[in-house]
């Protein structure tokens, strides 16, 4: 008998060893597997349809890429967001049933609301947000090697001395295909903070630049932290994105506690109103609730484990 010991990823082994202690981990592992299948299919489709398009080498090497919005776009977006009503975030409960969500102690939620102003970005804000998204469209496609869409949009203003939540070193606990774009709508010089990211090679990079600076990074795998301002404030627009078979810039706010759709196939319906015999065009969140009414009870029977026939066949 061979005495060769199979090499198992420490990440997978750690999860496997914890299954008996945490039943929810079974669903997390299944979700990760679905995201693998879905993302690879999206990337294959893109490479076949656009063989001339090249991947972003910086994103492939470092896990992040960055750029700048035109100054007029950044200024207009900042003014628009600051004109919106402030929103009290309920981190633990503000999340559709289709999404994984974190447990956030109430004290942390209270601290976050005290140290930040939150703004709720929704579909009604599409016209104001879309020019910036259109500017990002091709650069994000070439980073992913895939078309993409939005799974959540959040915005907040951070004040001096903020300590709660994202200002500690952390990873976002997302599947690898789900990544975030941070768009800074105020200048990010040392005194107003920024985001520090530990890259694949172990080096650390702090985002700095003028208003309109953006970075796309693998926030689920790269350790990172926010750096609070020492003076003034920092306004950021955070866009959680994932691969898709067609790029869709529809703005969707799934909640301040939402992380990612448990099943990637749910991304096909995010932000899309559907006909309803009684209500006409229904809100996407209501659709998400209807679709997932029984999923929490019987997830493995409800999740489509094979590619739906409606999706383009790429092999």
C-alpha positions as CSV (number, residue, x, y, z in Angstrom):
1,X,0.0,0.0,0.0
2,X,1.3,3.4,-0.9
3,X,2.3,5.6,2.0
4,X,2.0,8.8,0.1
5,X,-0.1,11.4,1.9
6,X,-2.5,13.4,-0.4
7,X,-1.8,17.1,-0.4
8,X,-4.9,18.9,0.8
9,X,-5.2,22.7,0.8
10,X,-5.0,23.9,4.5
11,X,-8.0,26.2,3.7
12,X,-10.1,23.2,2.5
13,X,-8.8,21.0,5.4
14,X,-9.7,23.6,7.9
15,X,-13.2,23.9,6.6
16,X,-13.6,20.1,6.4
17,X,-12.5,19.6,10.0
18,X,-15.0,22.2,11.2
19,X,-18.1,20.7,9.5
20,X,-19.1,18.6,12.5
21,X,-19.0,21.7,14.6
22,X,-20.7,24.1,12.3
23,X,-23.5,22.8,10.1
24,X,-23.7,26.1,8.2
25,X,-20.2,25.3,6.9
26,X,-21.7,22.6,4.7
27,X,-23.7,25.2,2.9
28,X,-20.7,27.5,2.6
29,X,-18.6,24.8,1.0
30,X,-21.5,24.0,-1.5
31,X,-21.9,27.6,-2.3
32,X,-18.1,28.0,-3.0
33,X,-18.3,25.0,-5.4
34,X,-21.2,26.5,-7.2
35,X,-19.4,29.8,-7.5
36,X,-16.4,28.0,-9.0
37,X,-18.6,26.4,-11.7
38,X,-20.4,29.6,-12.5
39,X,-17.4,31.8,-12.7
40,X,-15.4,29.4,-14.9
41,X,-18.4,29.2,-17.3
42,X,-18.6,33.0,-17.5
43,X,-14.9,33.3,-18.1
44,X,-15.0,30.6,-20.8
45,X,-17.9,32.3,-22.5
46,X,-16.1,35.7,-22.5
47,X,-12.8,34.2,-23.9
48,X,-14.7,32.5,-26.8
49,X,-16.8,35.6,-27.7
50,X,-13.9,38.1,-27.3
51,X,-10.7,36.3,-28.2
52,X,-8.9,39.6,-29.0
53,X,-9.5,41.0,-25.5
54,X,-6.6,40.7,-23.1
55,X,-6.6,40.2,-19.3
56,X,-5.4,42.9,-16.9
57,X,-1.9,41.8,-15.9
58,X,-1.9,43.8,-12.7
59,X,-5.1,42.1,-11.5
60,X,-3.8,38.7,-12.4
61,X,-0.5,39.3,-10.6
62,X,-1.5,41.3,-7.6
63,X,-5.2,40.7,-7.1
64,X,-6.0,44.3,-7.6
65,X,-6.1,47.0,-10.2
66,X,-6.8,50.8,-10.0
67,X,-7.6,53.8,-12.0
68,X,-9.4,57.2,-12.0
69,X,-12.8,58.5,-13.0
70,X,-12.9,61.8,-14.8
71,X,-13.0,64.7,-12.4
72,X,-16.4,65.9,-13.5
73,X,-17.9,62.4,-13.0
74,X,-16.4,62.1,-9.5
75,X,-17.6,65.6,-8.5
76,X,-21.1,65.0,-9.8
77,X,-21.3,61.7,-8.1
78,X,-20.1,63.1,-4.7
79,X,-22.6,65.9,-4.8
80,X,-25.4,63.5,-5.7
81,X,-24.6,61.0,-2.9
82,X,-24.2,63.7,-0.3
83,X,-27.7,65.0,-1.2
84,X,-29.3,61.7,-0.3
85,X,-30.9,61.1,3.1
86,X,-28.6,59.5,5.7
87,X,-29.4,55.9,6.5
88,X,-29.1,54.0,9.8
89,X,-27.5,50.7,8.8
90,X,-28.8,47.5,10.4
91,X,-25.8,45.3,9.6
92,X,-27.1,41.9,10.9
93,X,-30.7,42.1,9.5
94,X,-30.4,44.2,6.3
95,X,-30.0,41.4,3.8
96,X,-32.2,39.4,1.4
97,X,-32.8,35.8,2.2
98,X,-30.8,34.7,-0.8
99,X,-27.6,36.3,0.5
100,X,-25.0,35.1,3.0
101,X,-24.9,37.6,5.8
102,X,-22.5,38.2,8.7
103,X,-23.3,38.2,12.4
104,X,-22.5,41.7,13.7
105,X,-23.0,42.4,17.4
106,X,-25.3,45.3,18.0
107,X,-22.5,47.3,19.7
108,X,-20.5,47.1,16.5
109,X,-23.5,48.2,14.5
110,X,-24.0,51.2,16.9
111,X,-20.3,52.1,16.6
112,X,-20.5,52.0,12.8
113,X,-23.5,54.3,12.7
114,X,-21.9,56.7,15.2
115,X,-18.6,56.9,13.2
116,X,-20.0,57.0,9.7
117,X,-22.9,58.4,7.7
118,X,-24.4,55.7,5.5
119,X,-26.3,56.4,2.2
120,X,-28.7,54.0,0.6
121,X,-28.0,53.6,-3.1
122,X,-31.0,51.9,-4.9
123,X,-32.4,51.5,-8.4
124,X,-33.9,54.9,-8.3
125,X,-30.3,56.3,-8.3
126,X,-29.4,54.4,-11.6
127,X,-29.2,57.5,-13.7
128,X,-26.8,59.2,-11.4
129,X,-24.5,56.2,-10.9
130,X,-24.5,54.7,-14.4
131,X,-22.0,57.1,-16.0
132,X,-19.3,56.1,-13.5
133,X,-20.2,52.4,-14.1
134,X,-20.0,52.8,-17.8
135,X,-16.5,54.3,-17.4
136,X,-15.5,51.2,-15.4
137,X,-17.1,48.6,-17.7
138,X,-14.3,47.5,-19.9
139,X,-11.5,47.7,-17.3
140,X,-13.5,45.5,-14.9
141,X,-14.2,43.0,-17.8
142,X,-10.5,42.8,-18.5
143,X,-9.7,42.3,-14.9
144,X,-12.2,39.5,-14.5
145,X,-11.7,38.0,-18.0
146,X,-15.5,37.9,-18.0
147,X,-18.6,40.1,-18.3
148,X,-19.8,41.3,-14.9
149,X,-22.7,42.6,-12.9
150,X,-23.5,44.2,-9.6
151,X,-24.6,42.3,-6.5
152,X,-24.6,45.2,-4.0
153,X,-23.9,48.9,-3.9
154,X,-23.2,50.7,-0.6
155,X,-21.9,54.2,0.3
156,X,-20.7,55.8,3.4
157,X,-18.7,58.8,4.8
158,X,-16.1,58.0,7.5
159,X,-15.2,60.6,10.1
160,X,-11.9,61.1,12.0
161,X,-10.9,58.5,14.6
162,X,-13.3,55.8,13.3
163,X,-12.3,52.4,14.8
164,X,-15.2,50.0,14.3
165,X,-15.6,47.3,11.7
166,X,-13.6,47.6,8.5
167,X,-10.7,49.6,10.0
168,X,-9.3,46.3,11.5
169,X,-7.3,43.9,9.2
170,X,-9.8,41.5,7.7
171,X,-10.9,39.5,4.6
172,X,-14.5,39.8,3.5
173,X,-15.2,36.0,3.4
174,X,-16.4,36.1,-0.2
175,X,-16.1,33.4,-2.9
176,X,-13.1,34.3,-5.2
177,X,-15.3,35.4,-8.1
178,X,-17.0,38.1,-5.9
179,X,-14.8,41.2,-5.8
180,X,-15.3,44.8,-4.8
181,X,-14.7,48.2,-6.5
182,X,-13.9,51.0,-4.1
183,X,-14.6,54.4,-5.6
184,X,-13.2,57.3,-3.5
185,X,-15.2,60.5,-4.0
186,X,-13.0,62.7,-1.9
187,X,-9.2,63.1,-2.2
188,X,-7.4,60.3,-0.4
189,X,-4.3,61.8,1.0
190,X,-2.6,60.4,4.2
191,X,-4.6,62.7,6.5
192,X,-7.9,61.5,5.1
193,X,-7.0,57.8,5.2
194,X,-7.7,55.2,2.5
195,X,-7.6,51.4,2.2
196,X,-4.5,49.4,2.9
197,X,-4.3,46.0,1.1
198,X,-1.9,43.1,1.5
199,X,-1.2,41.8,-2.0
200,X,-0.5,38.3,-3.3
201,X,3.3,38.8,-3.0
202,X,3.0,39.9,0.7
203,X,3.6,43.6,0.0
204,X,1.2,46.2,1.3
205,X,-0.3,49.1,-0.7
206,X,-2.3,52.1,0.5
207,X,-4.6,53.7,-2.0
208,X,-3.9,57.4,-2.5
209,X,-5.0,59.9,-5.1
210,X,-7.5,62.5,-6.1
211,X,-11.3,62.3,-5.9
212,X,-12.4,59.7,-8.4
213,X,-9.6,57.2,-7.6
214,X,-10.9,53.6,-7.7
215,X,-9.6,50.2,-7.0
216,X,-10.9,46.7,-7.8
217,X,-9.5,44.0,-5.6
218,X,-10.1,40.5,-4.3
219,X,-11.5,41.5,-1.0
220,X,-12.5,38.0,0.0
221,X,-8.9,36.7,-0.2
222,X,-6.7,39.8,0.3
223,X,-6.4,41.0,3.8
224,X,-7.2,44.7,4.0
225,X,-8.3,47.5,6.3
226,X,-9.7,51.0,6.1
227,X,-7.5,53.8,7.5
228,X,-9.6,56.5,9.2
229,X,-9.1,60.1,8.5
230,X,-7.3,62.3,11.0
231,X,-9.0,65.4,9.6
232,X,-12.0,66.0,7.4
233,X,-13.9,62.9,6.1
234,X,-13.7,60.2,3.4
235,X,-16.6,59.4,1.1
236,X,-16.6,56.1,-0.7
237,X,-18.9,54.2,-3.1
238,X,-18.4,50.4,-2.7
239,X,-19.6,48.2,-5.6
240,X,-19.7,44.4,-5.0
241,X,-19.5,42.7,-8.4
242,X,-19.4,39.2,-9.8
243,X,-18.9,37.5,-13.3
244,X,-21.8,37.3,-15.6
245,X,-22.7,36.1,-19.1
246,X,-23.6,39.6,-20.1
247,X,-22.4,42.8,-18.5
248,X,-25.3,44.4,-16.6
249,X,-24.8,47.8,-14.9
250,X,-28.1,47.7,-13.0
251,X,-27.7,49.3,-9.6
252,X,-28.8,47.0,-6.8
253,X,-28.6,47.6,-3.0
254,X,-29.0,44.3,-1.2
255,X,-28.3,45.7,2.3
256,X,-25.4,46.8,4.5
257,X,-25.2,43.3,6.0
258,X,-25.4,41.5,2.7
259,X,-22.2,39.6,1.5
260,X,-23.0,37.6,-1.6
261,X,-25.7,35.5,-3.2
262,X,-25.5,32.0,-1.8
263,X,-26.2,30.5,-5.2
264,X,-24.6,32.4,-8.1
265,X,-27.5,31.6,-10.4
266,X,-29.5,34.0,-8.3
267,X,-27.3,36.8,-9.8
268,X,-29.3,36.3,-13.1
269,X,-32.3,37.9,-11.4
270,X,-30.8,40.6,-9.3
271,X,-32.3,43.9,-10.0
272,X,-34.7,42.6,-12.7
273,X,-38.4,43.3,-12.1
274,X,-40.7,40.5,-13.2
275,X,-44.4,40.4,-14.3
276,X,-46.7,39.5,-11.5
277,X,-50.4,38.7,-12.1
278,X,-51.5,40.7,-9.1
279,X,-49.0,43.4,-8.6
280,X,-47.8,44.2,-12.1
281,X,-44.0,44.8,-12.0
282,X,-42.7,43.7,-8.7
283,X,-39.7,44.8,-6.7
284,X,-36.6,42.6,-7.2
285,X,-36.3,42.0,-3.4
286,X,-39.8,40.5,-3.4
287,X,-38.8,38.3,-6.3
288,X,-35.7,37.2,-4.4
289,X,-37.9,36.3,-1.4
290,X,-40.4,34.3,-3.5
291,X,-37.6,32.4,-5.3
292,X,-35.9,31.5,-2.0
293,X,-39.0,30.8,0.2
294,X,-38.1,27.2,0.7
295,X,-34.4,27.3,0.0
296,X,-33.3,27.7,3.6
297,X,-35.2,24.5,4.5
298,X,-34.1,22.4,1.5
299,X,-31.1,24.1,-0.1
300,X,-29.5,21.2,-1.9
301,X,-32.8,20.3,-3.6
302,X,-33.5,23.8,-4.6
303,X,-30.1,25.0,-5.9
304,X,-29.5,24.2,-9.6
305,X,-26.4,22.1,-9.5
306,X,-26.3,22.0,-13.3
307,X,-26.1,24.9,-15.8
308,X,-29.7,26.0,-16.6
309,X,-30.7,25.4,-20.2
310,X,-31.4,29.1,-20.6
311,X,-27.7,29.9,-20.3
312,X,-25.6,30.0,-23.4
313,X,-23.8,26.7,-24.1
314,X,-20.1,27.3,-24.4
315,X,-18.5,23.9,-24.9
